[in-house]
């Protein structure tokens, strides 16, 4: 399914006359909330990746990080467009006219850009998580979510390979590059656990065959991450999990600053077009 087709399908709302669209037994608001969670993750991380434009360590990497950010933005548009079709709002309204308390992204996505090693470490973790997530979500009983996931999983597979390559290069490189990527992994690791916390809403949708049970992804995620860290001569941190809460209206302290920059133009000129 092309990006245009996914976006159009999201704008048109759920399909009718098919069991793969939200059934009357499932609350559409639950599906909208679930799509918001995934869409907000992608949107906020796309904004962070966009901060690397013209700042990457080499021209080829500048292009690569920008393209990864655009992939995430495309996923965000499709997911927010779908959430909006279920709640009577547009993707722009959801992106630009919600406060930080209304966003549903995990705290890991909100961390400041940091140095290049911090971006690579986060990309490795997020891509491994998203690959497992979208691989399973592509079989969703919800046709729109399945279509978005089938496209996204191909993009995320590249993100994961790109992050793996750089993790190995940094981890097994100089003393300084090894130190920086280890610090990056250490700093983000307390936030990883939040990606795999499930709740009643997700469980209801998972039972209906619509969502993915996040807690079931931790084992496959570890099976991907651990060999990469070992090959890169990096130590997996043994640290307590952070409280999190981004899925339930308890945003990261960093989100408000990011939204202020991302939303300023739309809020200053609401309804404007170029």
Backbone as a ProteinNet text record, in pm:
[ID]
protein_1_A
[PRIMARY]
XXXXXXXXXXXXXXXXXXXXXXXXXXXXXXXXXXXXXXXXXXXXXXXXXXXXXXXXXXXXXXXXXXXXXXXXXXXXXXXXXXXXXXXXXXXXXXXXXXXXXXXXXXXXXXXXXXXXXXXXXXXXXXXXXXXXXXXXXXXXXXXXXXXXXXXXXXXXXXXXXXXXXXXXXXXXXXXXXXXXXXXXXXXXXXXXXXXXXXXXXXXXXXXXXXXXXXXXXXXXXXXXXXXXXXXXXXXXXXXXXXXXXXXXXXXXXXXXXXXXXXXXXXXXXXXXXX
[TERTIARY]
85.3	0	89.1	66.3	147.1	113.4	206.1	180.6	56.2	38.6	-79.6	-206.9	-203.2	-322.1	-352.3	-246.2	-267.3	-326.2	-269.5	-318.3	-462.6	-494.8	-630.1	-727.4	-683.3	-770.4	-796.9	-692.5	-710.1	-806.3	-794	-881.2	-1026.2	-1048.2	-1183.9	-1248.7	-1166.2	-1221	-1222.8	-1269.1	-1267.7	-1355.6	-1315	-1391.8	-1524	-1620.5	-1750.6	-1774.2	-1863.5	-1899.6	-1791.6	-1698.2	-1592.2	-1560.5	-1527.2	-1497	-1361.8	-1281.8	-1149.8	-1153.7	-1266.6	-1280.6	-1332.5	-1320.8	-1366.8	-1511.1	-1533.8	-1667.9	-1746.6	-1876.5	-1962.3	-1930.5	-1861.8	-1827.8	-1705.2	-1634.1	-1513.3	-1539.2	-1505.5	-1525.1	-1426.6	-1479.6	-1394.2	-1298	-1337.7	-1248.9	-1124.7	-1140.5	-1024.2	-926.4	-979.4	-893.2	-824.7	-898.4	-839.8	-727.5	-749.2	-646.8	-522.9	-542.9	-430.2	-352.1	-422	-355.6	-279.9	-337.5	-269.2	-136.6	-135.5	-12.3	99.2	67.7	169.1	203.6	101.5	125.3	207	180.3	256.4	401.9	425	562.2	636.7	574.6	639	657.2	556.7	564.3	674.6	680.3	779.3	919.7	937.2	1070.8	1110	1013.4	1042.4	1093.3	1033.9	1079.1	1222.4	1253	1389.9	1488.3	1448.5	1538.4	1558.3	1454.3	1466	1567	1595.6	1694.3	1836	1853.8	1986.7	2015.5	1915.8	1937.3	2050.5	2151.8	2274.4	2368.4	2340.5	2426.5	2491.3	2461	2516.8	2668.3	2739.4	2886.1	2938.8	2857.2	2897.3	2773.4	2795.3	2684.1	2591.6	2647.7	2565.9	2475.7	2529.1	2449.9	2343.8	2373.4	2273.5	2150.8	2174.7	2065.1	1993.2	2069	2009.4	1918.2	1964.8	1884.2	1760.2	1774.8	1659.1	1554.7	1599.4	1505.6	1436.8	1509	1447.4	1341	1372.7	1273.8	1149.5	1168.7	1054.4	971.6	1038.3	964.3	874	930.4	853.5	739.7	764.6	659.3	545.2	579.3	474.7	390.9	457	383	292.4	345.4	266.6	143.8	160.2	47.1	-63.2	-22.7	-121.7	-195	-120.7	-181.8	-266.6	-218	-297.3	-416.7	-398.9	-512.1	-622.1	-582.3	-681.3	-748.2	-667.1	-724.9	-823.2	-787.5	-875.6	-1004.6	-997.1	-1118.4	-1217.2	-1168.6	-1254.9	-1307.3	-1249.8	-1287.7	-1331.7	-1335.5	-1381.6	-1279.7	-1150.6	-1045.3	-949.8	-874.3	-777.7	-641.8	-553.5	-418.4	-345.4	-369.2	-304.8	-353.4	-482.4	-535.7	-470.4	-455.5	-396.2	-248	-178.8	-35.3	-5	-81.8	-43.1	-127.7	-241.1	-329.9	-368.3	-280.1	-294	-180.5	-205.9	-101.7	-20.4	86.7	168.8	90.4	-8.7	-88.7	-178.7	-204.4	-290.6	-212.3	-80.6	-0.6	14	39.8	44.4	173.9	281.1	407.4	486.1	564.1	652.1	762	810.7	912	1041.1	1073.3	1196.2	1200.2	1085.8	1081.4	1112.2	1091.5	1101.4	1240.6	1328.8	1462.4	1525	1597.1	1665.9	1756.4	1788.3	1865.5	1996.8	2066.5	2194.5	2298.9	2407	2509.5	2472.4	2558	2527.1	2508.6	2591	2579.3	2444.1	2395.3	2264.2	2153.4	2163.2	2063	2068.5	2187.4	2201.8	2149.7	2182	2134	1982.8	1920.7	1774.2	1716.6	1775.3	1725.2	1729.4	1836.6	1849.2	1734.7	1711.6	1608.9	1469.4	1440.2	1306.7	1278.8	1376.7	1355.1	1334.1	1407.3	1388	1247.9	1203.4	1067.5	963	977.8	878.3	874.3	988.2	988.2	904	923.2	843	695.7	668.4	531	460.7	520.1	453.1	445.8	541.2	535.1	407.7	371.9	250.4	124.9	138.2	22.1	-21	67.5	31.6	-73.7	-96.6	-199.8	-324.8	-334.3	-447.7	-580.1	-684.1	-819	-871.4	-804.7	-841.5	-763.7	-835.1	-772.2	-679.9	-719.1	-637.4	-508	-516.3	-395	-303	-359.9	-279.4	-207.6	-277.9	-216.8	-103.3	-122.1	-15.9	105	79	187.7	266.1	198.8	267.9	368.3	336.6	431.5	540.1	500.3	594.1	700.4	664.6	761.4	877.9	853.4	962	1056.6	1000	1082.6	1163.6	1098.3	1164.2	1274.9	1261.5	1367.5	1496.7	1483.9	1601.7	1654.9	1566.8	1610.9	1692	1644.1	1712.5	1849	1858.3	1986.8	2084.5	2034.7	2121.3	2174.6	2087.2	2129.3	2225.2	2198.3	2288.6	2428.3	2436.3	2565.3	2644.7	2577.5	2646.9	2678.9	2593.9	2623.3	2750.4	2763.6	2885	3007.2	2988.9	3099.6	3146.9	3053.5	3090.1	3140.6	3071.1	3107.9	3242.8	3276.2	3402.7	3503.3	3486.7	3575	3683.6	3690	3789.4	3740.6	3830	3790.7	3680.8	3691.2	3593.4	3458	3458.4	3330.1	3262.9	3342	3286.8	3227	3298.1	3248.9	3116.9	3107.8	2987.9	2865.8	2881.3	2764.4	2723.7	2819.9	2783.8	2708.4	2752.7	2682.3	2540.2	2526.6	2394.8	2300.6	2348.2	2266.9	2232.2	2329.9	2305.6	2197.4	2203.5	2110	1967.1	1951	1814.2	1751.3	1832.5	1780.5	1668.4	1671	1558.2	1423.9	1424.1	1300	1250	1330	1292.7	1170.8	1163.4	1056.3	917.8	902.3	770.5	713.4	799.4	753	676.5	701.7	645.9	541.5	490.6	384.5	249	166.8	32.9	-68	-191.4	-296.4	-430.1	-537.3	-669	-712.1	-687.8	-728.1	-657.4	-528.9	-453.3	-495.2	-523.3	-564.7	-700.5	-792.8	-923.2	-906.2	-823.3	-803.7	-724.8	-630.4	-554.5	-645.9	-736.2	-831.2	-919.4	-951.6	-1033.9	-952.6	-821.5	-736.7	-696.3	-712.6	-684.6	-546.7	-512.8	-386.8	-287.8	-167.3	-61.8	-37	-29	3	150.8	178.7	316.6	404.4	345.3	425.8	481.1	414.5	461.1	578.5	612.8	721	857.9	860.3	987.9	1086.9	1039.6	1128.6	1189.9	1109.4	1165.3	1256.3	1223.2	1307.8	1444.8	1447.2	1575	1657.1	1590.3	1660.3	1727.4	1675.6	1737.3	1848.6	1821.8	1913.1	2037.6	2020.6	2133.6	2251.4	2231.2	2345.6	2415.5	2339.6	2400.4	2489.2	2439.1	2520	2645.7	2631.7	2747.5	2851.7	2806.1	2900.1	2969.3	2898.4	2955.7	3039.7	3059.3	3134.2	3075	2942.8	2872.5	2805	2788.7	2726.6	2580.4	2493.9	2351.7	2331	2273.9	2258.9	2164.6	2197.2	2110.3	2064.8	1957	1910.4	1760.1	1708.1	1562.6	1491.5	1369.1	1288.9	1238.9	1232.9	1176.2	1024.4	963.7	818.5	740.3	786.3	713	578.9	479.8	346.2	301.8	385.5	350.6	225.6	194.3	73.5	-53.8	-41.6	-159.4	-161.7	-107.6	-118.8	-22.2	87.6	193.6	318.2	328.8	432.1	572.5	668.8	808.2	829.7	923.6	956.9	1010	1054.6	1112.2	1007.9	887.9	789.9	739.4	713.2	659.7	750.4	881.3	976.7	975.5	968.2	964.5	838.4	723.2	597.6	594.7	653.7	655.8	723	829.2	898.5	821.8	767.7	699.8	567.4	498.9	363.1	353.7	463.4	455.1	395.4	432.9	383.9	234.3	191.7	49.7	-36.9	12.3	-66.3	-67.4	39.5	45.4	-41.9	-51.8	-133.5	-231	-327.3	-419.8	-500.4	-506.1	-583.6	-511.7	-389.2	-316	-269.4	-250	-197.3	-98.8	-6.2	97	97.1
-118.4	0	123.6	219.3	338.5	433.3	530.3	629	710.4	743.7	820.1	742.8	610.3	528.2	518	502.4	492.6	621.4	736.3	864.6	887.8	851	869.1	780.8	656.2	563.9	617.6	673.1	728.8	846.9	930.5	1047.3	1007.5	897.5	851.7	780.7	745.5	675.3	525.5	447.2	303.3	252.8	141	81.9	28.5	15.2	-38	-170.2	-247.9	-374.2	-479.6	-468.7	-567	-586.9	-709.3	-738.3	-685.8	-639	-588	-443.4	-376.2	-242	-251.5	-138.9	-145	-193.7	-291.4	-347.1	-268.7	-291.4	-221	-261	-374.2	-419.8	-347.9	-272.7	-203	-52.9	12.6	156.9	228	306.8	379	472.2	521.8	610.4	535.7	405.9	325.7	313.7	289.3	276.9	409.3	518.9	651.2	678	642.5	661.9	578	455.9	369	425.5	471.7	531.7	657.9	734.3	854.3	819.4	715	675.4	648.6	569.9	535.8	656.2	735.1	853.1	958.6	979.1	1077	1033.3	903.8	853.4	892.7	863.7	888.8	1038.4	1119.2	1262.9	1329.1	1299.3	1362.7	1319	1191.3	1145.9	1204.1	1221.3	1285.9	1427.7	1499.5	1634.5	1632.9	1536.8	1525.9	1494.1	1406.2	1373.1	1494.1	1575.8	1695	1794.5	1788.5	1877.7	1848.6	1733.2	1697.8	1755.2	1812.4	1865.2	1967.1	1941.9	2023.6	2011.5	1921.5	1907.4	1769.7	1677.6	1542.3	1545.6	1441.1	1443.2	1433	1390.2	1384	1400.4	1444	1477.8	1358.7	1240.7	1122.5	1092.9	1113.2	1087.2	1195.5	1316.1	1422.5	1381.8	1328.4	1282.8	1164	1069.7	949.1	983.3	1067	1102.6	1181.4	1267	1341.5	1247.3	1149.3	1053.5	968.5	932.2	856.9	943.3	1071.1	1161.6	1173.6	1176	1183.7	1055.6	940.7	814.8	822.6	868.5	878.5	978.4	1087.4	1186.1	1128.1	1047.8	982.5	887.7	813.4	724.5	805.4	916.4	1001.3	1056.5	1101.6	1157	1052.4	932.4	827.6	792.7	778.7	739.9	851.7	974.8	1085.9	1114.3	1095.8	1111.9	1012.5	889.5	787.3	817.9	855.9	892.7	1008.4	1104.4	1217.8	1179.4	1083	1039.5	972.5	921.7	856.3	953	1073.6	1168.7	1303.7	1317	1441.5	1553.4	1518.5	1618.9	1588.9	1689.2	1669.1	1635	1582.9	1550.7	1677.1	1790.9	1915.6	1962.9	1948.7	1986.3	1902.5	1774.2	1685.8	1714.9	1750.3	1775.9	1911.6	2013.6	2150.7	2219.6	2162.4	2232.5	2148	2057.2	1988.2	2032.5	2034.4	2066.2	1941.1	1958.7	1843.9	1742.3	1789.3	1697.3	1609.4	1649.6	1573.2	1477.9	1491.2	1399.1	1266.8	1160.1	1025.5	952	1026	963.1	916	811.6	762.1	865	868	966.2	951.7	830.9	808.1	893	911.7	987.9	1135.6	1182.6	1325.7	1369.7	1276.7	1314.3	1414	1512.3	1605.2	1532.2	1600.2	1538.7	1478.4	1551.8	1503.9	1499.2	1425.4	1413.3	1301	1276	1177.4	1038.6	1003.8	872.8	858.4	965.1	959.5	934	995.7	973.7	831	777.4	640.1	541.2	563.1	473.3	470.1	587.8	592.3	529.2	556.5	498.7	346.4	291.4	145.6	88.2	146.3	95.9	112.3	231.9	258.7	174.3	163	85.4	-62.6	-115.8	-256.1	-277.4	-184.9	-191.1	-177.3	-76.6	-53.3	-165.8	-226.7	-337.1	-453	-487.7	-594	-554.6	-429	-380.4	-385.8	-324.6	-314.4	-449.1	-535.7	-670.1	-739.9	-724.8	-787.9	-707.2	-575.6	-491.3	-503.2	-547.8	-565.5	-674.4	-755.1	-858.8	-815	-686.1	-635.8	-659.6	-681.5	-693.8	-560	-451.4	-319.2	-294.5	-281	-270.8	-150.5	-39.5	81.4	67.7	22	1.6	-100	-206.6	-307.9	-248.7	-164.5	-103.5	-9.9	68.9	158.7	77.8	-28.2	-109.8	-181.4	-228.3	-299.6	-210.4	-84.7	8.9	46.6	73.1	119.2	15.1	-112.3	-215	-221.5	-190.9	-188.9	-71.9	41.5	158.5	137.2	82.9	63.7	-40.9	-136.6	-235	-165.7	-64.3	14.1	94.5	156.9	234.7	146.9	24.9	-67.3	-105.7	-135.7	-173.7	-56.5	62.8	180.7	204.5	192.6	211.6	101.5	-21.2	-132.3	-108.2	-65.9	-39.9	65.3	175.3	281.3	242.2	163.2	117.4	33.2	-54.8	-136.7	-50.3	45.4	132.5	216.9	268.6	350.9	266.5	155.6	72.5	6.5	-32.5	-103.1	-12.1	120	216.8	265.8	396.6	455.2	449.6	479.6	484.3	588.2	702.3	809.4	771.9	710.4	670.9	563.1	470.6	366.9	429.5	524.1	589.5	660.1	728.8	807.4	718.4	610.2	526.4	450	415.4	349.9	446.8	572.2	673.8	692.4	692.1	708.9	596.4	472.8	357	362.8	399.6	409.6	512.7	626.8	736.5	705	635.7	611.4	484.4	396.3	264.8	267.7	356.7	358.9	386.7	448.3	482.4	372.3	268.5	162.2	85.4	62.9	-20.5	31.9	164.1	221.7	172.9	142.2	96.5	-35.1	-110.5	-245.6	-260	-148.6	-151.9	-151.5	-244.1	-251.9	-194.5	-177.6	-127.6	-184	-146.1	-202.2	-171.2	-48.4	-11.4	-99.8	-112.3	-193.8	-340	-387.3	-526.1	-551.7	-456.7	-471.7	-481.5	-395.3	-395.9	-518.1	-562.1	-682.1	-805.1	-812.1	-923.4	-925.8	-806.3	-795.5	-814.9	-838	-859.6	-732.1	-617.7	-488.8	-436	-437.4	-382.6	-494.8	-454.9	-548.4	-531.9	-641.7	-640.7	-604.3	-483.9	-435.8	-523.3	-579.3	-660	-785.1	-830.9	-950.3	-921.3	-793.8	-755.9	-752.4	-755.6	-736.4	-849.6	-973.2	-1085.2	-1077.3	-1062.7	-1048.1	-926.1	-816.2	-696.5	-727.9	-791.3	-825.8	-917.9	-1007.9	-1101.4	-1030.6	-914.2	-834	-746	-679.9	-580.7	-642.4	-747.4	-801.6	-844.1	-915.6	-952	-830.2	-725.1	-604.4	-537	-524.5	-464.3	-547.4	-678.1	-764.2	-749.2	-747.6	-734.4	-598.3	-497.5	-363.1	-343.2	-448.3	-446.8	-346.8	-340.2	-251.2	-331.8	-270.8	-336.1	-295.5	-394.3	-364.6	-314	-194.9	-137.9	-220.1	-227.9	-291.5	-181	-113.5	5	-4.1	62.8	63.9	137.2	96.3	161.6	297	392.2	523.7	513.7	610.2	605.8	615.8	696	710.7	779.2	736.3	793.7	871.7	876.1	950.9	902.3	774.2	719	766.7	818.8	850.6	995.9	1085.7	1227.6	1278.9	1207.2	1256.1	1274.3	1388.3	1404.3	1419.9	1393	1418.8	1568.2	1601.5	1742.9	1809.4	1729	1784.3	1809.7	1755.3	1762.3	1904.5	1978.2	2112.4	2202.9	2192.9	2274.4	2236	2105.7	2059.2	2108.5	2098.5	2140.2	2291.2	2367.2	2512.7	2550.1	2480.9	2507	2451	2330.4	2264.5	2332.2	2386.2	2436.3	2587.5	2658.2	2803.8	2866	2820.2	2882.1	2857.3	2733.5	2700.7	2777.4	2795.9	2866.5	3018	3068.7	3211.9	3249.8	3155.7	3180.8	3064.2	3045.3	2931.7	2938.3	2824.1	2816.3	2866.9	2916.4	2969.1	2855.4	2884.9	2787.2	2855.7	2776.2	2831.5	2756.1
0	0	0	-87.8	-96.3	16.4	41.2	146.4	114.7	-15.8	-54.3	-24.8	-53.6	-29.7	118.2	200.4	344.6	399.3	355.4	402.7	360.8	235.5	187.5	263.2	289.4	363	502.8	566.5	699.8	696.8	591.7	582	560.1	489.4	460.2	578.2	676.2	792.1	768.1	864.1	854.9	742	684.5	575.9	628.4	539.9	579	509.8	566.1	505	512.4	608.5	621.6	768.6	804.5	944.5	984	886.4	920.5	966.3	957.3	1010.4	1153.3	1231.9	1371.3	1381.2	1462.3	1475.9	1579.2	1582.6	1677	1820.7	1837.8	1972.6	2027.6	1942.9	1985	1985.1	2091.7	2103.6	2011.3	1918.1	1824.2	1896.7	2011.8	2087.8	2135.6	2166.1	2204.4	2088	1969.2	1852.3	1822.7	1835.7	1814.1	1913.9	2039.3	2142.4	2111.3	2067.2	2033.4	1914.9	1812.9	1697.4	1737.4	1831.1	1880.4	1947.4	2025.9	2094.4	1993.7	1893.1	1792.8	1707.4	1673.2	1591.5	1663.8	1791.9	1869.1	1885.4	1906.4	1910.7	1783.7	1669.2	1540.8	1516.5	1550.2	1524.9	1607	1735.4	1821.7	1783.3	1752.1	1713	1576.6	1486.7	1358.2	1380.9	1476.4	1508.4	1559.9	1645	1695.3	1582	1491.8	1380.5	1290.3	1275.3	1193.4	1247.9	1376.2	1436.2	1387.4	1320.6	1270.8	1131.5	1066.7	931.8	934.7	854	840.7	960	1055.2	1172.8	1185.1	1094.8	1105	1079.1	1121.7	1110.4	967.7	873.8	733.4	646.9	521.5	434.3	411.3	388.5	363.7	482.9	603.7	722.9	743.1	700.5	704.7	623.7	504.5	418.4	481.3	537.1	594.5	712.3	803.2	920	879.2	779.3	729.9	671.8	593.4	533.7	639.9	743.7	853.6	921.4	941.1	997.3	910.2	778.7	687.2	690.3	704	720.5	843	953.6	1077.7	1063.4	992.3	971.7	888.9	787.5	708.5	792.4	882.1	971.8	1064.7	1115.4	1204.7	1134	1010.7	936.7	916.8	880.5	858	987	1096.1	1223.9	1282.8	1278.6	1330.4	1240.7	1109.8	1020.4	1050.6	1081.2	1115.1	1248.4	1348.5	1478	1461.6	1377.9	1354.7	1286.5	1194.8	1125.2	1219.5	1330.3	1428.9	1534.4	1538.3	1642.9	1586.9	1454.7	1395.4	1395.6	1396.6	1394.3	1279.2	1236.9	1129.9	1188.6	1104.5	1151.6	1197	1129.5	1169	1305.5	1331.4	1463.1	1572.5	1546.7	1646.7	1665.7	1559.7	1569.5	1631.8	1594.7	1627.3	1733.6	1769.1	1861.4	1982.1	2020.4	2148.7	2240.8	2369.9	2467.2	2497.9	2572.6	2608.9	2691	2769.5	2850.1	2764.9	2641.7	2551.8	2461.4	2458.8	2378.4	2451.1	2373.9	2429.2	2394.1	2371.9	2332.8	2454.7	2434.7	2540.3	2568	2689.9	2729.2	2649.1	2605.9	2530.2	2403.4	2339	2214.5	2238.3	2360.2	2389.8	2432.1	2461.3	2505.7	2408.8	2458.8	2369.3	2271.4	2162.4	2054.7	2104	2188.6	2236.5	2126.2	2149.2	2046	1948.9	1852.4	1749.1	1809.8	1908.2	1971.8	2041.5	2103.4	2169.7	2068.7	1952	1847.3	1795.2	1776.4	1727.8	1832	1958.9	2062.9	2069.7	2063.2	2066	1940.2	1825.1	1701.1	1706.4	1763.1	1772.6	1857	1973.3	2064	2004.2	1953.6	1900.8	1776.8	1688.5	1566.1	1596.6	1692.8	1730.4	1787.1	1870.4	1925.7	1815.7	1728.7	1625.1	1522.8	1496.6	1400.4	1453.4	1579.1	1638.5	1642.4	1677	1686.5	1551.1	1448.9	1319.1	1247.4	1273.2	1215.2	1260.1	1386.1	1438.7	1404.8	1406.2	1377.7	1231.8	1145.2	1003.8	985.9	1089.7	1086.9	1162.6	1195	1271.9	1200.2	1279.8	1224.4	1174.9	1214.2	1164.5	1034.4	926	794.7	782.1	838.5	826.9	905.4	1029	1107.6	1041.1	987.1	919.6	799.1	723.2	605.5	641.2	744.6	790.9	836.6	911.8	966.3	856.4	753.2	645.4	574.4	561.3	501.7	601.8	725.6	826.7	858.5	859.1	898.4	800.6	674.3	575.9	601.9	638	667.6	794.8	897	1025.5	1015.7	926	906.3	862.6	777.1	736.6	854.4	932.6	1048.4	1143.6	1164.6	1255.3	1201.8	1074.8	1016.7	1019.3	992.5	995.3	1136.3	1235.4	1374.1	1417.6	1374.9	1409.5	1354.9	1229.3	1166.7	1244.4	1281.7	1352.5	1496.8	1559.9	1695.9	1697.5	1600.4	1591	1561	1473.3	1434.1	1551.9	1629.1	1744.5	1860.7	1886.5	2000.4	1985.8	1864.1	1839	1769.7	1789.8	1725.4	1818.5	1837	1926.3	2070.9	2162.3	2303.7	2324.4	2254.4	2271.9	2213.4	2095.2	2035.2	2119.7	2173.7	2261	2386.7	2445	2566.1	2539.7	2427.9	2399.1	2373.9	2299.1	2272.1	2397.8	2484.5	2610.6	2701.2	2707.4	2785.8	2731.6	2599.9	2539	2578.9	2572.3	2610.2	2758.8	2840.9	2985.3	3015.6	2946.4	2975.7	2933.3	2823	2773.4	2831	2884.1	2922.1	3025.5	3124.9	3220.2	3154.6	3035.2	2966.8	2874.3	2854.5	2760.6	2809.9	2939.3	2994.9	2960.5	2949.1	2922.1	2788.9	2692.6	2561.8	2570.9	2676.1	2686.3	2796.5	2844.1	2944.4	2875.8	2912.2	2855.8	2955.4	2912.1	2999.9	2954.1	3021.6	2991.1	2847.9	2801.9	2666	2562.7	2577.2	2481.6	2489.2	2609.4	2624	2559.4	2572	2506.7	2354.7	2301.2	2156.4	2110.7	2192.4	2157.4	2157.2	2252.8	2258.1	2134.4	2081.3	1960.5	1832.7	1846.7	1729.8	1659.3	1726.3	1663.3	1700.7	1829.3	1877.2	1907	1943.8	1982.9	2132.3	2203	2345.2	2360.5	2406.2	2414.6	2503.1	2608.4	2700.4	2632.8	2526.8	2456.2	2363.7	2347.7	2257	2325.1	2459.3	2529	2500.5	2502.1	2474.2	2334.9	2228.7	2094.1	2081.4	2147.5	2145.4	2203.4	2319.6	2382.9	2293.4	2223.2	2135.2	2018	1981	1875.4	1931.7	2042.3	2097.7	2159.8	2237.6	2313.5	2225.6	2115.1	2031.1	1970	1938.8	1882.8	1986.4	2108.8	2214.7	2241	2240.1	2264.8	2154.8	2030.2	1918.7	1920.1	1968.7	1976.2	2102.1	2179	2305.4	2405.4	2406.2	2497.2	2608.1	2722.7	2837.5	2846.8	2855.6	2875.2	3017.3	3034.5	3169	3256.9	3382.9	3482.8	3576.6	3537.5	3610.8	3631.8	3734	3755.2	3641.5	3615.1	3511.9	3561.8	3470.3	3503.6	3513	3577.1	3599.5	3468.9	3374.9	3248.7	3270.1	3191.2	3202.4	3081.4	2978.2	2858.5	2789.8	2800.9	2738.7	2807.7	2929.6	3010	3056.2	2973.3	3004	3107.3	3131	3218.7	3132.9	3066.9	2964.5	3021.6	2937.6	2971.1	2991.5	3076.5	3098.9	2972.2	2876.8	2753.9	2645.6	2661	2552.9	2530	2636.8	2621.9	2539.2	2561.3	2485.5	2337.1	2310.9	2172.4	2102.3	2169.1	2107.8	2084.9	2175.6	2158.8	2027	1993.6	1867.7	1749	1763.8	1652.5	1617.4	1715.9	1695.7	1677.5	1693.5	1701	1575.2	1457.4	1334.3	1315.8	1337.5	1320.8	1419.9	1540.9	1641.8	1617.2	1559.5	1531.5	1412.7	1315.4	1196.7	1175.5	1264.2	1253	1123.9	1055.3	932.2	809.5	825.5	710.2	620.8	494.4	398.9	306.5	252.7	166.6	34.7
[MASK]
++++++++++++++++++++++++++++++++++++++++++++++++++++++++++++++++++++++++++++++++++++++++++++++++++++++++++++++++++++++++++++++++++++++++++++++++++++++++++++++++++++++++++++++++++++++++++++++++++++++++++++++++++++++++++++++++++++++++++++++++++++++++++++++++++++++++++++++++++

